[in-house]
């Protein structure tokens, strides 16, 4: 069952040959460039329904339910490069971008629709899809800082019917973060979005990547500034954009160099520093566990306890109960 509909109702459409209507349908000469957050209902002849959406810096994510026994639709040129990943079900599609493609869009399938390029989609079937609209300015910044691309020419090539496990995994991870709004979830989302942009440019970019700039790590001064800031703000909603400004680098380049310097992602490092501070408060103070969780930036006591046990190997309650022992062994 997908969106309340039985896929058997449209299964026969998946085996039928699709008449070649997309080649003959006229493409507007100079289509307007629209934003990726334009609703499907606002696009011409669309029987595709947006289910949920979320926006981060550099990325607009949405899921959609496609239920089209037969539909021919014009997709206007969008301002963002769009990655479409099949989640459930199957749609048989003939797609016209710079050329005509025909294949099934099913679970794990990837379609890349480059920005500023209109398309014509002939769809038949039922499926759910995840769409990742990447901001052109953000993608260009990644191309400039990491790959020495002209940011205005950081373009990706159109793709249809292939599979990319990393993009699918990042998309699924971002989708799972949609209802969370805490320090670590936001930091993790930023890391995933930067990894997505870098991978997309490296694998599907129009120019080869240069990797010589990725070695060496942060300068000692920049690394000290960032570490000091993290240490001094244990309960603050730290953002990659703010930390990268301290090092005077782009978010993606900063993330890469930080890991080269520390052996950890920014998210992992921040989480461990929160736990270090939490252990100090457990051993030295009289705050409740809920108060400590809030002081070091966790959404709630339950989240704090799970993270603490995963890193330390025991619960905050056990540390407090036996803090004489832990204090002696952590001097």
LUMDOKOL-48384 format. One line per field, with one value per residue (C-alpha): residue number from 1; residue in one letter; x negated, y negated, z negated. Coordinates in nm, 2 decimals. Layout:
<nodes>
num = c(NUM ...);
residu = c(a ...);
c1 = c(X ...);
c2 = c(Y ...);
c3 = c(Z ...);
</nodes>
This chain:
<nodes>
num = c(1 2 3 4 5 6 7 8 9 10 11 12 13 14 15 16 17 18 19 20 21 22 23 24 25 26 27 28 29 30 31 32 33 34 35 36 37 38 39 40 41 42 43 44 45 46 47 48 49 50 51 52 53 54 55 56 57 58 59 60 61 62 63 64 65 66 67 68 69 70 71 72 73 74 75 76 77 78 79 80 81 82 83 84 85 86 87 88 89 90 91 92 93 94 95 96 97 98 99 100 101 102 103 104 105 106 107 108 109 110 111 112 113 114 115 116 117 118 119 120 121 122 123 124 125 126 127 128 129 130 131 132 133 134 135 136 137 138 139 140 141 142 143 144 145 146 147 148 149 150 151 152 153 154 155 156 157 158 159 160 161 162 163 164 165 166 167 168 169 170 171 172 173 174 175 176 177 178 179 180 181 182 183 184 185 186 187 188 189 190 191 192 193 194 195 196 197 198 199 200 201 202 203 204 205 206 207 208 209 210 211 212 213 214 215 216 217 218 219 220 221 222 223 224 225 226 227 228 229 230 231 232 233 234 235 236 237 238 239 240 241 242 243 244 245 246 247 248 249 250 251 252 253 254 255 256 257 258 259 260 261 262 263 264 265 266 267 268 269 270 271 272 273 274 275 276 277 278 279 280 281 282 283 284 285 286 287 288 289 290 291 292 293 294 295 296 297 298 299 300 301 302 303 304 305 306 307 308 309 310 311 312 313 314 315 316 317 318 319 320 321 322 323 324 325 326 327 328 329 330 331);
residu = c(x x x x x x x x x x x x x x x x x x x x x x x x x x x x x x x x x x x x x x x x x x x x x x x x x x x x x x x x x x x x x x x x x x x x x x x x x x x x x x x x x x x x x x x x x x x x x x x x x x x x x x x x x x x x x x x x x x x x x x x x x x x x x x x x x x x x x x x x x x x x x x x x x x x x x x x x x x x x x x x x x x x x x x x x x x x x x x x x x x x x x x x x x x x x x x x x x x x x x x x x x x x x x x x x x x x x x x x x x x x x x x x x x x x x x x x x x x x x x x x x x x x x x x x x x x x x x x x x x x x x x x x x x x x x x x x x x x x x x x x x x x x x x x x x x x x x x x x x x x x x x x x x x x x x x x x x x x x x x x x x x x x x x x x x x x x);
c1 = c(0.00 -0.13 0.06 0.37 0.37 0.30 0.02 0.19 0.45 0.18 -0.06 0.04 -0.07 -0.43 -0.45 -0.28 -0.50 -0.46 -0.37 -0.65 -0.46 -0.75 -0.95 -0.66 -0.54 -0.67 -0.92 -0.88 -1.16 -1.26 -1.08 -1.07 -1.30 -1.10 -1.21 -1.21 -0.95 -0.69 -0.41 -0.33 0.03 -0.10 -0.28 -0.09 0.12 -0.04 0.12 -0.16 -0.10 -0.36 -0.35 -0.60 -0.88 -1.17 -1.42 -1.78 -2.05 -2.15 -1.88 -1.51 -1.38 -1.03 -0.86 -0.58 -0.32 -0.29 0.04 0.07 0.24 0.13 0.00 -0.20 -0.35 -0.58 -0.82 -0.94 -1.31 -1.40 -1.65 -1.80 -1.96 -1.71 -1.79 -1.49 -1.51 -1.25 -1.13 -0.84 -0.64 -0.72 -0.65 -0.72 -0.86 -0.98 -1.16 -1.28 -1.56 -1.84 -1.75 -1.48 -1.52 -1.29 -1.31 -1.12 -1.16 -1.15 -1.30 -1.66 -1.64 -1.80 -1.71 -1.91 -1.73 -1.98 -1.88 -1.75 -1.65 -1.28 -1.16 -0.87 -0.76 -0.53 -0.45 -0.25 -0.22 -0.22 -0.52 -0.66 -0.97 -1.21 -1.33 -1.64 -1.66 -2.02 -2.07 -2.29 -2.48 -2.56 -2.67 -2.89 -3.05 -3.14 -3.28 -3.49 -3.64 -3.69 -3.73 -3.86 -3.55 -3.42 -3.12 -2.90 -2.99 -2.95 -2.70 -2.58 -2.50 -2.15 -2.11 -1.82 -1.77 -2.10 -2.15 -2.37 -2.38 -2.54 -2.29 -2.00 -2.15 -2.20 -1.85 -1.71 -1.91 -1.79 -1.43 -1.46 -1.57 -1.27 -1.08 -1.39 -1.50 -1.80 -2.16 -2.29 -2.03 -2.08 -2.46 -2.43 -2.19 -2.44 -2.72 -2.50 -2.41 -2.77 -2.87 -2.58 -2.69 -3.05 -2.97 -2.73 -2.99 -3.26 -3.06 -2.83 -2.99 -3.08 -3.44 -3.69 -3.76 -4.10 -4.18 -4.52 -4.36 -4.20 -4.51 -4.68 -4.40 -4.32 -4.60 -4.69 -4.54 -4.21 -4.18 -4.24 -3.98 -3.72 -3.79 -3.79 -3.45 -3.30 -3.44 -3.30 -2.95 -2.85 -2.47 -2.46 -2.30 -2.62 -2.60 -2.86 -2.82 -2.93 -3.22 -3.35 -3.35 -3.59 -3.83 -3.74 -3.64 -3.34 -3.12 -3.22 -3.59 -3.60 -3.43 -3.68 -3.98 -3.84 -3.82 -4.17 -4.29 -4.10 -4.00 -3.64 -3.35 -3.24 -2.93 -3.12 -3.36 -3.09 -2.90 -3.20 -3.28 -2.92 -2.96 -3.29 -3.12 -2.82 -3.06 -3.22 -2.88 -2.78 -3.10 -3.13 -2.78 -2.43 -2.22 -1.95 -2.00 -1.74 -1.92 -2.25 -2.10 -1.97 -2.30 -2.50 -2.25 -2.05 -1.68 -1.58 -1.71 -1.63 -1.84 -2.12 -2.12 -2.14 -2.42 -2.61 -2.59 -2.70 -3.01 -3.10 -2.97 -2.75 -2.45 -2.47 -2.28 -2.54 -2.82 -2.64 -2.57 -2.93 -3.09 -3.35 -3.49 -3.47 -3.62 -3.92 -3.97 -3.93 -4.18);
c2 = c(0.00 -0.35 -0.66 -0.45 -0.30 0.06 0.08 0.37 0.12 -0.03 0.26 0.33 -0.02 0.07 0.34 0.15 -0.03 -0.40 -0.59 -0.83 -1.15 -1.34 -1.38 -1.55 -1.78 -2.13 -2.27 -2.64 -2.84 -3.04 -2.89 -3.09 -2.97 -2.88 -2.79 -2.42 -2.50 -2.56 -2.32 -2.04 -2.16 -2.49 -2.31 -2.23 -1.91 -1.76 -1.48 -1.46 -1.56 -1.71 -1.50 -1.68 -1.93 -2.09 -2.36 -2.38 -2.62 -2.51 -2.25 -2.21 -1.86 -1.73 -1.40 -1.34 -1.08 -1.00 -0.83 -0.86 -0.60 -0.82 -1.17 -1.40 -1.70 -1.99 -2.07 -2.43 -2.51 -2.52 -2.74 -2.44 -2.12 -1.85 -1.49 -1.26 -0.93 -0.66 -0.54 -0.30 -0.16 -0.20 -0.45 -0.38 -0.71 -0.86 -1.18 -1.45 -1.67 -1.74 -1.39 -1.13 -0.86 -0.57 -0.35 -0.26 -0.49 -0.25 -0.22 -0.35 -0.48 -0.82 -1.10 -1.42 -1.72 -2.00 -2.36 -2.60 -2.31 -2.24 -1.88 -1.68 -1.38 -1.10 -0.90 -0.58 -0.41 -0.47 -0.56 -0.78 -0.99 -1.21 -1.53 -1.72 -2.07 -2.20 -2.58 -2.69 -2.94 -2.68 -2.42 -2.69 -2.77 -2.40 -2.38 -2.69 -2.61 -2.23 -2.17 -2.50 -2.54 -2.87 -2.89 -3.01 -2.69 -2.43 -2.23 -1.87 -1.65 -1.50 -1.14 -0.89 -0.53 -0.49 -0.40 -0.58 -0.43 -0.72 -0.98 -0.74 -0.70 -1.07 -1.14 -0.88 -1.02 -1.38 -1.26 -1.10 -1.44 -1.63 -1.64 -1.70 -2.05 -2.03 -2.12 -1.78 -1.72 -2.05 -2.01 -1.66 -1.78 -2.05 -1.79 -1.56 -1.84 -1.93 -1.57 -1.55 -1.85 -1.74 -1.39 -1.51 -1.75 -1.49 -1.22 -1.41 -1.75 -1.89 -1.94 -1.70 -1.76 -1.87 -1.70 -1.85 -2.12 -1.87 -1.76 -1.92 -2.02 -2.35 -2.59 -2.56 -2.91 -2.83 -2.49 -2.65 -2.92 -2.66 -2.43 -2.72 -2.84 -2.49 -2.45 -2.79 -2.73 -2.38 -2.45 -2.67 -2.55 -2.55 -2.58 -2.48 -2.81 -2.99 -2.76 -2.79 -3.17 -3.15 -2.97 -3.20 -2.91 -2.78 -2.53 -2.23 -2.31 -2.37 -2.04 -1.85 -2.02 -1.99 -1.61 -1.60 -1.78 -1.59 -1.26 -1.34 -1.51 -1.84 -1.67 -1.39 -1.63 -1.86 -1.57 -1.43 -1.78 -1.80 -1.47 -1.58 -1.88 -1.68 -1.44 -1.73 -1.86 -1.52 -1.48 -1.84 -1.98 -1.92 -1.98 -1.73 -1.51 -1.72 -2.04 -1.90 -1.78 -2.13 -2.29 -2.10 -2.14 -1.82 -1.83 -1.62 -1.39 -1.08 -1.20 -1.30 -0.96 -0.76 -0.97 -0.96 -0.58 -0.53 -0.74 -0.67 -0.32 -0.38 -0.60 -0.95 -0.81 -0.55 -0.82 -1.03 -0.73 -0.63 -0.97 -0.92 -0.63 -0.81 -1.12 -0.94 -0.76 -1.07 -1.31);
c3 = c(0.00 0.09 0.00 -0.05 0.30 0.40 0.65 0.82 0.96 1.18 1.22 1.58 1.68 1.59 1.85 2.13 2.38 2.34 2.66 2.75 2.67 2.50 2.82 3.01 2.72 2.79 2.53 2.46 2.61 2.30 2.00 1.68 1.41 1.10 0.74 0.64 0.37 0.64 0.55 0.79 0.79 0.94 1.22 1.53 1.54 1.24 1.04 0.79 0.43 0.19 -0.13 -0.35 -0.32 -0.52 -0.44 -0.55 -0.45 -0.10 -0.06 -0.02 -0.09 -0.01 0.04 0.29 0.38 0.75 0.86 1.23 1.45 1.73 1.72 1.95 1.77 1.84 1.56 1.58 1.55 1.18 1.00 0.81 0.91 0.82 0.71 0.72 0.53 0.55 0.21 0.26 0.55 0.92 1.19 1.56 1.70 2.03 1.95 2.19 2.07 2.32 2.46 2.40 2.13 2.05 1.75 1.43 1.13 0.83 0.48 0.48 0.84 0.89 1.14 1.16 1.31 1.36 1.28 1.54 1.77 1.84 1.88 2.00 1.80 1.92 1.61 1.53 1.20 0.82 0.61 0.34 0.41 0.22 0.39 0.28 0.43 0.39 0.39 0.68 0.47 0.21 0.46 0.63 0.30 0.25 0.60 0.55 0.20 0.24 0.62 0.75 0.98 1.10 0.87 1.16 1.35 1.08 1.28 1.26 1.55 1.60 1.50 1.51 1.40 1.22 0.85 0.60 0.26 0.09 0.21 0.11 -0.24 -0.29 -0.16 -0.40 -0.69 -0.62 -0.60 -0.94 -1.09 -0.96 -1.29 -1.51 -1.61 -1.84 -1.83 -1.72 -1.46 -1.30 -1.30 -1.16 -0.89 -0.78 -0.77 -0.55 -0.31 -0.26 -0.20 0.05 0.24 0.25 0.36 0.63 0.77 0.76 0.93 1.16 1.19 1.53 1.44 1.26 0.90 0.76 0.43 0.35 0.14 -0.10 -0.28 -0.58 -0.80 -0.97 -1.08 -1.45 -1.51 -1.34 -1.52 -1.86 -1.79 -1.69 -1.98 -2.23 -2.10 -2.13 -2.48 -2.59 -2.45 -2.58 -2.57 -2.25 -1.92 -1.73 -1.36 -1.10 -0.94 -1.26 -1.33 -0.97 -0.99 -1.28 -1.05 -0.76 -0.54 -0.36 -0.55 -0.33 -0.32 -0.70 -0.77 -0.56 -0.72 -1.07 -1.03 -0.88 -1.19 -1.46 -1.31 -1.39 -1.22 -1.37 -1.49 -1.67 -1.83 -1.96 -2.10 -2.29 -2.43 -2.56 -2.73 -2.89 -3.03 -3.15 -3.33 -3.50 -3.62 -3.74 -3.95 -4.08 -4.11 -4.23 -3.92 -3.83 -3.53 -3.34 -3.43 -3.31 -2.98 -2.92 -3.02 -2.77 -2.48 -2.47 -2.37 -2.68 -2.95 -2.75 -2.45 -2.69 -2.87 -2.54 -2.41 -2.74 -2.77 -2.41 -2.46 -2.83 -2.86 -3.15 -3.24 -3.40 -3.70 -3.76 -3.74 -4.00 -4.23 -4.23 -4.18 -4.45 -4.25 -3.92 -4.07 -4.19 -3.86 -3.65 -3.82);
</nodes>
